[in-house]
Amino acid sequence: MTLRDLHISLLPYNRGADPNAWSFLENTPKGVSIHLIDPCVDTGQLLIQKEVIFEEGSETLGHTYSFLQQEIIALFCEHWE
C-alpha cells in the first residue's frame, strides 16, 4: 500500500506545520500538493499540485486556510484513482 499526503502548500515550499502562514511570512508561492509519504517531512514524490494566487493585503489567514482546504479536497476528488 502506497500512502499519500494532502498538503496545503506548493511543495517544496513550506514543508511541515502551518504551511499557509509560512507562505505569507516567507513570501513563497501558495498552493496545494498531493505527494507520496517517505521517511522525511513532506519530501515524498510529488503526484499533483495546484498553485493558488491570493490578493495579498485583502485576504485573512483564516480565509486563505479555508480556501486551501477546499482546493486540496477538490484536487484529491478530481484525481482519485
PDB file as gemmi writes it, atoms N, CA and C in Angstrom:
CRYST1    1.000    1.000    1.000  90.00  90.00  90.00 P 1                      
ATOM      1  N   MET A   1       0.840  -1.176   0.000  1.00  0.00           N  
ATOM      2  CA  MET A   1       0.000   0.000   0.000  1.00  0.00           C  
ATOM      3  C   MET A   1       0.887   1.242   0.000  1.00  0.00           C  
ATOM      4  N   THR A   2       0.617   2.143  -0.922  1.00  0.00           N  
ATOM      5  CA  THR A   2       1.354   3.397  -1.004  1.00  0.00           C  
ATOM      6  C   THR A   2       0.543   4.484  -0.312  1.00  0.00           C  
ATOM      7  N   LEU A   3       1.171   5.169   0.642  1.00  0.00           N  
ATOM      8  CA  LEU A   3       0.480   6.232   1.376  1.00  0.00           C  
ATOM      9  C   LEU A   3       0.711   7.568   0.708  1.00  0.00           C  
ATOM     10  N   ARG A   4      -0.344   8.373   0.684  1.00  0.00           N  
ATOM     11  CA  ARG A   4      -0.281   9.705   0.099  1.00  0.00           C  
ATOM     12  C   ARG A   4      -0.618  10.727   1.165  1.00  0.00           C  
ATOM     13  N   ASP A   5      -0.105  11.938   0.969  1.00  0.00           N  
ATOM     14  CA  ASP A   5      -0.387  13.036   1.894  1.00  0.00           C  
ATOM     15  C   ASP A   5      -0.997  14.181   1.109  1.00  0.00           C  
ATOM     16  N   LEU A   6      -1.996  14.810   1.691  1.00  0.00           N  
ATOM     17  CA  LEU A   6      -2.601  16.016   1.134  1.00  0.00           C  
ATOM     18  C   LEU A   6      -2.046  17.189   1.932  1.00  0.00           C  
ATOM     19  N   HIS A   7      -1.412  18.131   1.254  1.00  0.00           N  
ATOM     20  CA  HIS A   7      -0.678  19.190   1.945  1.00  0.00           C  
ATOM     21  C   HIS A   7      -1.084  20.545   1.376  1.00  0.00           C  
ATOM     22  N   ILE A   8      -1.396  21.504   2.247  1.00  0.00           N  
ATOM     23  CA  ILE A   8      -1.839  22.812   1.764  1.00  0.00           C  
ATOM     24  C   ILE A   8      -0.670  23.784   1.582  1.00  0.00           C  
ATOM     25  N   SER A   9       0.318  23.328   0.832  1.00  0.00           N  
ATOM     26  CA  SER A   9       1.379  24.224   0.361  1.00  0.00           C  
ATOM     27  C   SER A   9       1.810  23.746  -1.010  1.00  0.00           C  
ATOM     28  N   LEU A  10       2.474  24.616  -1.715  1.00  0.00           N  
ATOM     29  CA  LEU A  10       3.026  24.262  -3.012  1.00  0.00           C  
ATOM     30  C   LEU A  10       4.437  23.733  -2.745  1.00  0.00           C  
ATOM     31  N   LEU A  11       4.523  22.444  -2.431  1.00  0.00           N  
ATOM     32  CA  LEU A  11       5.821  21.836  -2.112  1.00  0.00           C  
ATOM     33  C   LEU A  11       6.786  22.018  -3.281  1.00  0.00           C  
ATOM     34  N   PRO A  12       8.061  22.240  -3.035  1.00  0.00           N  
ATOM     35  CA  PRO A  12       8.770  22.011  -1.779  1.00  0.00           C  
ATOM     36  C   PRO A  12       8.719  23.174  -0.791  1.00  0.00           C  
ATOM     37  N   TYR A  13       7.977  24.228  -1.099  1.00  0.00           N  
ATOM     38  CA  TYR A  13       7.879  25.358  -0.171  1.00  0.00           C  
ATOM     39  C   TYR A  13       7.035  24.979   1.034  1.00  0.00           C  
ATOM     40  N   ASN A  14       7.442  25.463   2.188  1.00  0.00           N  
ATOM     41  CA  ASN A  14       6.658  25.405   3.415  1.00  0.00           C  
ATOM     42  C   ASN A  14       6.261  24.001   3.850  1.00  0.00           C  
ATOM     43  N   ARG A  15       7.258  23.133   3.943  1.00  0.00           N  
ATOM     44  CA  ARG A  15       7.040  21.787   4.485  1.00  0.00           C  
ATOM     45  C   ARG A  15       6.735  21.885   5.969  1.00  0.00           C  
ATOM     46  N   GLY A  16       6.040  20.885   6.476  1.00  0.00           N  
ATOM     47  CA  GLY A  16       5.794  20.815   7.913  1.00  0.00           C  
ATOM     48  C   GLY A  16       4.540  21.547   8.344  1.00  0.00           C  
ATOM     49  N   ALA A  17       4.563  22.008   9.593  1.00  0.00           N  
ATOM     50  CA  ALA A  17       3.382  22.612  10.211  1.00  0.00           C  
ATOM     51  C   ALA A  17       3.139  24.043   9.734  1.00  0.00           C  
ATOM     52  N   ASP A  18       1.891  24.435   9.738  1.00  0.00           N  
ATOM     53  CA  ASP A  18       1.439  25.790   9.408  1.00  0.00           C  
ATOM     54  C   ASP A  18       1.933  26.302   8.051  1.00  0.00           C  
ATOM     55  N   PRO A  19       1.814  25.501   7.003  1.00  0.00           N  
ATOM     56  CA  PRO A  19       2.339  25.912   5.704  1.00  0.00           C  
ATOM     57  C   PRO A  19       1.680  27.160   5.142  1.00  0.00           C  
ATOM     58  N   ASN A  20       0.404  27.362   5.430  1.00  0.00           N  
ATOM     59  CA  ASN A  20      -0.272  28.550   4.914  1.00  0.00           C  
ATOM     60  C   ASN A  20       0.336  29.816   5.522  1.00  0.00           C  
ATOM     61  N   ALA A  21       0.493  29.831   6.830  1.00  0.00           N  
ATOM     62  CA  ALA A  21       1.079  31.002   7.491  1.00  0.00           C  
ATOM     63  C   ALA A  21       2.502  31.261   6.988  1.00  0.00           C  
ATOM     64  N   TRP A  22       3.306  30.202   6.873  1.00  0.00           N  
ATOM     65  CA  TRP A  22       4.692  30.377   6.424  1.00  0.00           C  
ATOM     66  C   TRP A  22       4.767  30.891   4.987  1.00  0.00           C  
ATOM     67  N   SER A  23       3.805  30.527   4.145  1.00  0.00           N  
ATOM     68  CA  SER A  23       3.841  31.010   2.769  1.00  0.00           C  
ATOM     69  C   SER A  23       3.714  32.533   2.720  1.00  0.00           C  
ATOM     70  N   PHE A  24       2.980  33.113   3.663  1.00  0.00           N  
ATOM     71  CA  PHE A  24       2.868  34.568   3.715  1.00  0.00           C  
ATOM     72  C   PHE A  24       4.070  35.187   4.421  1.00  0.00           C  
ATOM     73  N   LEU A  25       4.515  34.570   5.518  1.00  0.00           N  
ATOM     74  CA  LEU A  25       5.666  35.108   6.255  1.00  0.00           C  
ATOM     75  C   LEU A  25       6.939  35.098   5.415  1.00  0.00           C  
ATOM     76  N   GLU A  26       7.105  34.068   4.582  1.00  0.00           N  
ATOM     77  CA  GLU A  26       8.322  33.939   3.768  1.00  0.00           C  
ATOM     78  C   GLU A  26       8.109  34.339   2.314  1.00  0.00           C  
ATOM     79  N   ASN A  27       6.896  34.806   2.001  1.00  0.00           N  
ATOM     80  CA  ASN A  27       6.562  35.266   0.648  1.00  0.00           C  
ATOM     81  C   ASN A  27       6.918  34.219  -0.414  1.00  0.00           C  
ATOM     82  N   THR A  28       6.443  32.997  -0.185  1.00  0.00           N  
ATOM     83  CA  THR A  28       6.678  31.902  -1.132  1.00  0.00           C  
ATOM     84  C   THR A  28       5.381  31.600  -1.882  1.00  0.00           C  
ATOM     85  N   PRO A  29       5.465  30.871  -2.989  1.00  0.00           N  
ATOM     86  CA  PRO A  29       4.251  30.521  -3.735  1.00  0.00           C  
ATOM     87  C   PRO A  29       3.267  29.741  -2.860  1.00  0.00           C  
ATOM     88  N   LYS A  30       1.999  29.946  -3.155  1.00  0.00           N  
ATOM     89  CA  LYS A  30       0.951  29.293  -2.395  1.00  0.00           C  
ATOM     90  C   LYS A  30       0.248  28.261  -3.268  1.00  0.00           C  
ATOM     91  N   GLY A  31      -0.270  27.217  -2.638  1.00  0.00           N  
ATOM     92  CA  GLY A  31      -0.980  26.199  -3.395  1.00  0.00           C  
ATOM     93  C   GLY A  31      -1.206  24.959  -2.567  1.00  0.00           C  
ATOM     94  N   VAL A  32      -1.533  23.883  -3.266  1.00  0.00           N  
ATOM     95  CA  VAL A  32      -1.799  22.601  -2.620  1.00  0.00           C  
ATOM     96  C   VAL A  32      -1.046  21.497  -3.356  1.00  0.00           C  
ATOM     97  N   SER A  33      -0.677  20.454  -2.630  1.00  0.00           N  
ATOM     98  CA  SER A  33       0.104  19.360  -3.198  1.00  0.00           C  
ATOM     99  C   SER A  33      -0.380  18.023  -2.660  1.00  0.00           C  
ATOM    100  N   ILE A  34      -0.328  17.024  -3.523  1.00  0.00           N  
ATOM    101  CA  ILE A  34      -0.539  15.636  -3.111  1.00  0.00           C  
ATOM    102  C   ILE A  34       0.758  14.911  -3.418  1.00  0.00           C  
ATOM    103  N   HIS A  35       1.296  14.228  -2.413  1.00  0.00           N  
ATOM    104  CA  HIS A  35       2.586  13.554  -2.595  1.00  0.00           C  
ATOM    105  C   HIS A  35       2.610  12.218  -1.870  1.00  0.00           C  
ATOM    106  N   LEU A  36       3.560  11.397  -2.258  1.00  0.00           N  
ATOM    107  CA  LEU A  36       3.774  10.132  -1.557  1.00  0.00           C  
ATOM    108  C   LEU A  36       4.478  10.399  -0.241  1.00  0.00           C  
ATOM    109  N   ILE A  37       4.232   9.552   0.736  1.00  0.00           N  
ATOM    110  CA  ILE A  37       4.870   9.699   2.040  1.00  0.00           C  
ATOM    111  C   ILE A  37       6.166   8.899   2.047  1.00  0.00           C  
ATOM    112  N   ASP A  38       7.214   9.526   2.546  1.00  0.00           N  
ATOM    113  CA  ASP A  38       8.502   8.859   2.740  1.00  0.00           C  
ATOM    114  C   ASP A  38       8.971   9.146   4.169  1.00  0.00           C  
ATOM    115  N   PRO A  39      10.170   8.706   4.579  1.00  0.00           N  
ATOM    116  CA  PRO A  39      10.590   8.878   5.975  1.00  0.00           C  
ATOM    117  C   PRO A  39      10.792  10.331   6.419  1.00  0.00           C  
ATOM    118  N   CYS A  40      10.990  11.264   5.496  1.00  0.00           N  
ATOM    119  CA  CYS A  40      11.221  12.663   5.868  1.00  0.00           C  
ATOM    120  C   CYS A  40       9.892  13.428   5.896  1.00  0.00           C  
ATOM    121  N   VAL A  41       9.953  14.707   6.254  1.00  0.00           N  
ATOM    122  CA  VAL A  41       8.755  15.528   6.370  1.00  0.00           C  
ATOM    123  C   VAL A  41       8.412  16.173   5.032  1.00  0.00           C  
ATOM    124  N   ASP A  42       7.321  15.749   4.427  1.00  0.00           N  
ATOM    125  CA  ASP A  42       6.797  16.334   3.192  1.00  0.00           C  
ATOM    126  C   ASP A  42       7.822  16.373   2.058  1.00  0.00           C  
ATOM    127  N   THR A  43       8.560  15.265   1.900  1.00  0.00           N  
ATOM    128  CA  THR A  43       9.593  15.202   0.855  1.00  0.00           C  
ATOM    129  C   THR A  43       9.336  14.109  -0.169  1.00  0.00           C  
ATOM    130  N   GLY A  44       8.232  13.377  -0.030  1.00  0.00           N  
ATOM    131  CA  GLY A  44       7.949  12.283  -0.955  1.00  0.00           C  
ATOM    132  C   GLY A  44       7.672  12.776  -2.367  1.00  0.00           C  
ATOM    133  N   GLN A  45       7.686  11.862  -3.301  1.00  0.00           N  
ATOM    134  CA  GLN A  45       7.467  12.181  -4.710  1.00  0.00           C  
ATOM    135  C   GLN A  45       6.149  12.921  -4.890  1.00  0.00           C  
ATOM    136  N   LEU A  46       6.211  14.062  -5.600  1.00  0.00           N  
ATOM    137  CA  LEU A  46       5.012  14.842  -5.886  1.00  0.00           C  
ATOM    138  C   LEU A  46       4.167  14.137  -6.930  1.00  0.00           C  
ATOM    139  N   LEU A  47       2.874  14.060  -6.680  1.00  0.00           N  
ATOM    140  CA  LEU A  47       1.950  13.443  -7.625  1.00  0.00           C  
ATOM    141  C   LEU A  47       1.202  14.498  -8.427  1.00  0.00           C  
ATOM    142  N   ILE A  48       0.727  15.526  -7.752  1.00  0.00           N  
ATOM    143  CA  ILE A  48      -0.006  16.604  -8.434  1.00  0.00           C  
ATOM    144  C   ILE A  48      -0.018  17.837  -7.545  1.00  0.00           C  
ATOM    145  N   GLN A  49      -0.026  18.999  -8.186  1.00  0.00           N  
ATOM    146  CA  GLN A  49      -0.052  20.257  -7.455  1.00  0.00           C  
ATOM    147  C   GLN A  49      -0.960  21.247  -8.169  1.00  0.00           C  
ATOM    148  N   LYS A  50      -1.383  22.245  -7.420  1.00  0.00           N  
ATOM    149  CA  LYS A  50      -2.119  23.358  -7.998  1.00  0.00           C  
ATOM    150  C   LYS A  50      -1.690  24.631  -7.292  1.00  0.00           C  
ATOM    151  N   GLU A  51      -1.202  25.588  -8.068  1.00  0.00           N  
ATOM    152  CA  GLU A  51      -0.817  26.877  -7.495  1.00  0.00           C  
ATOM    153  C   GLU A  51      -2.062  27.738  -7.327  1.00  0.00           C  
ATOM    154  N   VAL A  52      -2.081  28.508  -6.251  1.00  0.00           N  
ATOM    155  CA  VAL A  52      -3.188  29.407  -5.949  1.00  0.00           C  
ATOM    156  C   VAL A  52      -2.606  30.798  -5.726  1.00  0.00           C  
ATOM    157  N   ILE A  53      -3.248  31.800  -6.310  1.00  0.00           N  
ATOM    158  CA  ILE A  53      -2.808  33.191  -6.149  1.00  0.00           C  
ATOM    159  C   ILE A  53      -3.820  33.902  -5.247  1.00  0.00           C  
ATOM    160  N   PHE A  54      -3.315  34.538  -4.205  1.00  0.00           N  
ATOM    161  CA  PHE A  54      -4.152  35.340  -3.318  1.00  0.00           C  
ATOM    162  C   PHE A  54      -3.786  36.803  -3.486  1.00  0.00           C  
ATOM    163  N   GLU A  55      -4.772  37.673  -3.316  1.00  0.00           N  
ATOM    164  CA  GLU A  55      -4.520  39.104  -3.318  1.00  0.00           C  
ATOM    165  C   GLU A  55      -4.025  39.480  -1.937  1.00  0.00           C  
ATOM    166  N   GLU A  56      -2.727  39.646  -1.822  1.00  0.00           N  
ATOM    167  CA  GLU A  56      -2.161  39.935  -0.509  1.00  0.00           C  
ATOM    168  C   GLU A  56      -2.646  41.294  -0.025  1.00  0.00           C  
ATOM    169  N   GLY A  57      -2.917  41.380   1.243  1.00  0.00           N  
ATOM    170  CA  GLY A  57      -3.412  42.607   1.828  1.00  0.00           C  
ATOM    171  C   GLY A  57      -4.931  42.644   1.915  1.00  0.00           C  
ATOM    172  N   SER A  58      -5.613  41.815   1.129  1.00  0.00           N  
ATOM    173  CA  SER A  58      -7.076  41.810   1.187  1.00  0.00           C  
ATOM    174  C   SER A  58      -7.628  40.471   1.657  1.00  0.00           C  
ATOM    175  N   GLU A  59      -6.754  39.534   2.004  1.00  0.00           N  
ATOM    176  CA  GLU A  59      -7.160  38.197   2.458  1.00  0.00           C  
ATOM    177  C   GLU A  59      -6.700  37.995   3.902  1.00  0.00           C  
ATOM    178  N   THR A  60      -7.492  37.270   4.672  1.00  0.00           N  
ATOM    179  CA  THR A  60      -7.065  36.908   6.016  1.00  0.00           C  
ATOM    180  C   THR A  60      -6.462  35.504   5.974  1.00  0.00           C  
ATOM    181  N   LEU A  61      -5.655  35.170   6.972  1.00  0.00           N  
ATOM    182  CA  LEU A  61      -5.097  33.818   7.042  1.00  0.00           C  
ATOM    183  C   LEU A  61      -6.219  32.798   7.190  1.00  0.00           C  
ATOM    184  N   GLY A  62      -7.252  33.134   7.929  1.00  0.00           N  
ATOM    185  CA  GLY A  62      -8.380  32.222   8.087  1.00  0.00           C  
ATOM    186  C   GLY A  62      -9.065  31.930   6.759  1.00  0.00           C  
ATOM    187  N   HIS A  63      -9.272  32.961   5.956  1.00  0.00           N  
ATOM    188  CA  HIS A  63      -9.916  32.768   4.658  1.00  0.00           C  
ATOM    189  C   HIS A  63      -9.029  31.952   3.730  1.00  0.00           C  
ATOM    190  N   THR A  64      -7.733  32.264   3.677  1.00  0.00           N  
ATOM    191  CA  THR A  64      -6.841  31.529   2.777  1.00  0.00           C  
ATOM    192  C   THR A  64      -6.713  30.073   3.212  1.00  0.00           C  
ATOM    193  N   TYR A  65      -6.692  29.827   4.523  1.00  0.00           N  
ATOM    194  CA  TYR A  65      -6.638  28.454   5.024  1.00  0.00           C  
ATOM    195  C   TYR A  65      -7.877  27.677   4.578  1.00  0.00           C  
ATOM    196  N   SER A  66      -9.052  28.267   4.755  1.00  0.00           N  
ATOM    197  CA  SER A  66     -10.295  27.612   4.334  1.00  0.00           C  
ATOM    198  C   SER A  66     -10.310  27.359   2.837  1.00  0.00           C  
ATOM    199  N   PHE A  67      -9.841  28.338   2.065  1.00  0.00           N  
ATOM    200  CA  PHE A  67      -9.815  28.190   0.620  1.00  0.00           C  
ATOM    201  C   PHE A  67      -8.882  27.053   0.207  1.00  0.00           C  
ATOM    202  N   LEU A  68      -7.696  26.982   0.827  1.00  0.00           N  
ATOM    203  CA  LEU A  68      -6.747  25.912   0.505  1.00  0.00           C  
ATOM    204  C   LEU A  68      -7.305  24.548   0.902  1.00  0.00           C  
ATOM    205  N   GLN A  69      -8.033  24.479   1.998  1.00  0.00           N  
ATOM    206  CA  GLN A  69      -8.667  23.215   2.396  1.00  0.00           C  
ATOM    207  C   GLN A  69      -9.655  22.758   1.320  1.00  0.00           C  
ATOM    208  N   GLN A  70     -10.437  23.680   0.794  1.00  0.00           N  
ATOM    209  CA  GLN A  70     -11.379  23.345  -0.278  1.00  0.00           C  
ATOM    210  C   GLN A  70     -10.642  22.919  -1.540  1.00  0.00           C  
ATOM    211  N   GLU A  71      -9.547  23.595  -1.857  1.00  0.00           N  
ATOM    212  CA  GLU A  71      -8.775  23.284  -3.064  1.00  0.00           C  
ATOM    213  C   GLU A  71      -8.133  21.893  -2.991  1.00  0.00           C  
ATOM    214  N   ILE A  72      -7.609  21.516  -1.815  1.00  0.00           N  
ATOM    215  CA  ILE A  72      -6.957  20.214  -1.714  1.00  0.00           C  
ATOM    216  C   ILE A  72      -7.998  19.098  -1.805  1.00  0.00           C  
ATOM    217  N   ILE A  73      -9.182  19.322  -1.253  1.00  0.00           N  
ATOM    218  CA  ILE A  73     -10.248  18.326  -1.373  1.00  0.00           C  
ATOM    219  C   ILE A  73     -10.668  18.180  -2.827  1.00  0.00           C  
ATOM    220  N   ALA A  74     -10.846  19.299  -3.522  1.00  0.00           N  
ATOM    221  CA  ALA A  74     -11.235  19.258  -4.932  1.00  0.00           C  
ATOM    222  C   ALA A  74     -10.173  18.578  -5.790  1.00  0.00           C  
ATOM    223  N   LEU A  75      -8.892  18.896  -5.515  1.00  0.00           N  
ATOM    224  CA  LEU A  75      -7.791  18.287  -6.274  1.00  0.00           C  
ATOM    225  C   LEU A  75      -7.774  16.765  -6.066  1.00  0.00           C  
ATOM    226  N   PHE A  76      -7.962  16.351  -4.812  1.00  0.00           N  
ATOM    227  CA  PHE A  76      -7.990  14.931  -4.494  1.00  0.00           C  
ATOM    228  C   PHE A  76      -9.151  14.230  -5.219  1.00  0.00           C  
ATOM    229  N   CYS A  77     -10.337  14.812  -5.132  1.00  0.00           N  
ATOM    230  CA  CYS A  77     -11.521  14.210  -5.779  1.00  0.00           C  
ATOM    231  C   CYS A  77     -11.362  14.135  -7.297  1.00  0.00           C  
ATOM    232  N   GLU A  78     -10.768  15.162  -7.867  1.00  0.00           N  
ATOM    233  CA  GLU A  78     -10.573  15.214  -9.321  1.00  0.00           C  
ATOM    234  C   GLU A  78      -9.597  14.155  -9.814  1.00  0.00           C  
ATOM    235  N   HIS A  79      -8.613  13.802  -8.985  1.00  0.00           N  
ATOM    236  CA  HIS A  79      -7.559  12.892  -9.406  1.00  0.00           C  
ATOM    237  C   HIS A  79      -7.572  11.554  -8.681  1.00  0.00           C  
ATOM    238  N   TRP A  80      -8.648  11.248  -7.962  1.00  0.00           N  
ATOM    239  CA  TRP A  80      -8.760   9.975  -7.252  1.00  0.00           C  
ATOM    240  C   TRP A  80      -8.718   8.839  -8.248  1.00  0.00           C  
ATOM    241  N   GLU A  81      -7.862   7.883  -8.004  1.00  0.00           N  
ATOM    242  CA  GLU A  81      -7.705   6.742  -8.925  1.00  0.00           C  
ATOM    243  C   GLU A  81      -8.747   5.675  -8.651  1.00  0.00           C  
TER     244      GLU A  81                                                      
END                                                                             
